[in-house]
Amino acid sequence: MKTVGVYFHLHESYLDKAALDLEGIESFVANENTFTIHADGYKPNLKLQVSDSDFEEALKILQELREEEE
C-alpha cells in the first residue's frame, strides 16, 4: 500500500476516497480512529492509501480533482 494523501479531517479523506472509488480504484483510510497531538497543535495523521499498482493513476486523479477545485 502507498499513501496518496494525508489529511487533518476525516471528511476530506472520504471525499478523495469517493473520487477514487468512482474511477474503480480501491482505497483505504488508515488511522481513521486516531489523531496525534504535538506541542504545536495537531498533526495530519489520516492517510489515504491505495495498492502499489494503482498509485500513479490515483495520484493523477487526485491532482485533476485539485485543479478543478481551483
N, C-alpha and C positions, 0 to 999 in steps of 0.2 A: 504494500500500500504506500502511496505517495500523497503528500499533503498539497492540495491546490488552493487552499485558503485558510486564513487564521482570523478569528472573529472575537469581538468583545461580547456580542449579543447573539443569543440562540436564534432569534428570528432571522437575523441576517444570514446565518449559515444555512437555514432551511430554505430561504429564497434561492440561494445558489444551488442547493441540493435539488430543488424542484426544477430549475433550469436544466440541470444535467439529466435529470430523470426524463424530461420531455425529449431529450436528444438520445435517449436509450443508454445513458451511461449510469451505471450503478455507483452510488457513493455512500459514505458513512460519516456521521458526525461523531468524532472522537471527543472525549472529555465532556460529554453532554451534561452530566450532572455534577460538574466540578467548576471551581474558579480558583484563581490564585491571587492572593493579596501580597503586595510588596510595599516597601516603605514609601514609595512614590505613588501608590494607588493600586489600581487593578491592572493586571497584565492580560492581554488576549490569550485565551487558553483553549478555545473551541477550534477544532481542526476539521476541515472538510477533506476527506481522503477518498481516493479512487485507486483502482488497480494500476499496476505499472503500465499495462498495455493501453489503458485509457488516458494516461496522464497528459500527453501532448494535446489530444483532442479536447480534453476537459479545460485545459488552460486556454485554448483558443476560444472555446465557447464562453468562458467567463470573461475573457478580455473583450470580446464582442459585446457582451452584456454591459460592461463598464462604459464602453464607447457610446452605446445607445443612451445610457443614463446621463451623459454629459451634454 
